[in-house]
Amino acid sequence: MELNNGHTDVAGGERPPTERIKLGLLGAERSRDQATKAYKIDRILPGENWDDETRSPLTEIGVNVKPGDYILAVNGTPVASVPNIYDTLIGTAGKQVILRVNSKPTDDGARDVTVVPTADESPLYYLAWVQKNIEDVSKKTNGEVGYVHIPDMGQ
């Protein structure tokens, strides 16, 4: 069951606008290895990299990381030295970032890849949700029923 509510916004008021620093997001779900404090990539959100809104940073050409790989450092800062990987991604949305990655949570054999984090992962989660619905309907009906998705009346 789903519950959605559109056209509910809060805006304005008597307060000065606050400048926001965009946090860079990688379009992936991660878990922290308790022994090494490296971040394991559990899931990479699929994207449509021809569209800036649904661009998934870790799926871009040349990055070549996959679920199961580990992030060891961001821009030379070992992730083990910070409380949270987000500390290393402050202000990096839309800017090049160098990730040190490996298939194991150690520096031996690690490589550096350049990614451009996104400021908003919500379109990636939305796209993944739609794709999962398409796959579920197709699988449960042996491809005999189509799934039609009509997006909400967003901007």
C-alpha positions as CSV (number, residue, x, y, z in Angstrom):
1,M,0.0,0.0,0.0
2,E,1.2,3.5,-0.8
3,L,0.2,6.9,0.6
4,N,1.2,10.0,-1.3
5,N,0.2,13.6,-1.0
6,G,0.9,16.2,-3.6
7,H,0.7,20.0,-3.6
8,T,1.6,20.3,0.1
9,D,4.4,22.9,0.5
10,V,5.6,25.3,3.1
11,A,7.3,28.5,1.9
12,G,8.1,32.0,2.8
13,G,7.7,33.4,6.3
14,E,9.7,36.1,8.1
15,R,13.2,34.7,8.0
16,P,16.2,35.4,5.9
17,P,17.1,32.9,3.3
18,T,19.8,30.5,4.4
19,E,22.7,29.6,2.0
20,R,22.9,25.9,1.6
21,I,26.1,24.0,0.9
22,K,25.3,21.2,-1.4
23,L,26.4,17.8,-0.2
24,G,27.8,15.5,-2.9
25,L,26.0,12.2,-3.2
26,L,27.2,9.2,-5.0
27,G,23.9,7.5,-6.0
28,A,24.7,4.4,-4.0
29,E,23.8,2.7,-0.8
30,R,26.7,1.8,1.4
31,S,27.5,0.0,4.7
32,R,30.6,0.5,6.8
33,D,33.0,-2.3,7.4
34,Q,33.4,-2.3,11.2
35,A,37.0,-3.7,11.1
36,T,38.5,-1.3,8.6
37,K,35.9,1.6,8.6
38,A,35.9,1.4,4.7
39,Y,32.5,1.8,3.0
40,K,31.2,-1.2,1.1
41,I,29.0,-0.3,-1.9
42,D,25.9,-2.4,-1.4
43,R,23.8,-1.0,-4.3
44,I,24.4,1.4,-7.1
45,L,21.2,3.2,-8.1
46,P,20.6,2.9,-11.9
47,G,20.6,6.1,-13.8
48,E,19.9,7.7,-17.1
49,N,23.3,9.4,-17.6
50,W,22.2,11.4,-20.6
51,D,19.9,13.4,-18.3
52,D,21.5,15.6,-15.6
53,E,18.6,15.0,-13.2
54,T,18.9,11.2,-13.3
55,R,22.6,11.0,-13.7
56,S,24.0,8.3,-11.4
57,P,27.7,9.2,-10.6
58,L,29.0,5.6,-10.1
59,T,27.6,4.4,-13.4
60,E,29.3,6.9,-15.6
61,I,31.7,5.7,-18.3
62,G,35.2,5.1,-16.9
63,V,34.2,4.8,-13.2
64,N,33.9,1.0,-13.3
65,V,32.9,0.3,-9.7
66,K,30.3,-2.3,-8.8
67,P,28.4,-3.4,-5.8
68,G,30.8,-5.2,-3.4
69,D,33.6,-2.7,-4.0
70,Y,34.9,-0.5,-1.2
71,I,35.5,3.2,-0.9
72,L,38.7,3.8,1.0
73,A,39.3,7.5,0.6
74,V,37.7,10.6,-0.8
75,N,40.0,13.3,-2.3
76,G,42.9,11.7,-0.4
77,T,41.2,11.6,3.0
78,P,40.9,8.1,4.3
79,V,37.2,7.4,5.2
80,A,38.5,5.5,8.2
81,S,39.7,8.9,9.6
82,V,36.2,10.5,9.6
83,P,33.0,9.7,11.5
84,N,31.0,9.6,8.3
85,I,31.7,9.5,4.6
86,Y,29.4,12.5,4.2
87,D,32.1,14.6,6.0
88,T,34.3,14.2,3.0
89,L,31.6,15.1,0.5
90,I,30.5,18.5,1.8
91,G,30.4,21.0,-1.0
92,T,31.3,18.5,-3.7
93,A,28.0,18.3,-5.6
94,G,28.8,18.9,-9.3
95,K,32.5,18.9,-8.8
96,Q,35.1,16.3,-9.5
97,V,36.0,14.0,-6.6
98,I,38.6,11.3,-6.5
99,L,37.5,8.1,-4.8
100,R,40.1,5.4,-3.9
101,V,38.3,2.1,-4.4
102,N,39.1,-1.6,-4.2
103,S,37.3,-4.9,-4.3
104,K,38.5,-5.5,-0.7
105,P,38.7,-3.1,2.2
106,T,42.5,-2.6,2.0
107,D,44.8,-0.2,0.0
108,D,46.7,-3.1,-1.5
109,G,45.6,-3.1,-5.2
110,A,43.4,0.0,-4.8
111,R,42.8,2.4,-7.6
112,D,41.6,6.0,-7.9
113,V,38.5,6.9,-10.0
114,T,37.1,10.4,-10.7
115,V,33.4,11.0,-10.1
116,V,31.1,14.0,-10.1
117,P,28.7,13.6,-7.2
118,T,25.1,14.7,-7.6
119,A,23.2,17.1,-5.2
120,D,20.0,15.0,-5.2
121,E,19.5,11.3,-5.3
122,S,15.7,11.4,-5.1
123,P,15.3,11.2,-8.9
124,L,17.5,8.1,-8.9
125,Y,15.4,6.4,-6.2
126,Y,12.2,7.3,-8.1
127,L,13.6,5.8,-11.3
128,A,14.6,2.7,-9.5
129,W,11.1,2.4,-8.0
130,V,9.5,2.7,-11.4
131,Q,11.9,0.1,-12.9
132,K,11.2,-2.3,-10.0
133,N,7.5,-2.0,-10.6
134,I,7.9,-2.7,-14.3
135,E,10.0,-5.8,-13.6
136,D,7.6,-7.1,-10.9
137,V,4.6,-6.8,-13.1
138,S,6.3,-8.4,-16.0
139,K,7.7,-11.3,-13.8
140,K,4.4,-11.9,-12.0
141,T,2.4,-12.0,-15.3
142,N,4.9,-13.7,-17.5
143,G,5.1,-10.5,-19.6
144,E,1.4,-10.6,-20.4
145,V,0.5,-7.4,-18.6
146,G,2.1,-4.1,-19.1
147,Y,2.9,-1.5,-16.4
148,V,2.0,2.0,-17.2
149,H,3.5,4.7,-15.0
150,I,2.0,8.1,-15.1
151,P,4.2,10.5,-13.1
152,D,2.6,12.9,-10.6
153,M,2.0,16.5,-11.7
154,G,5.5,17.7,-10.7
155,Q,7.2,20.6,-12.2
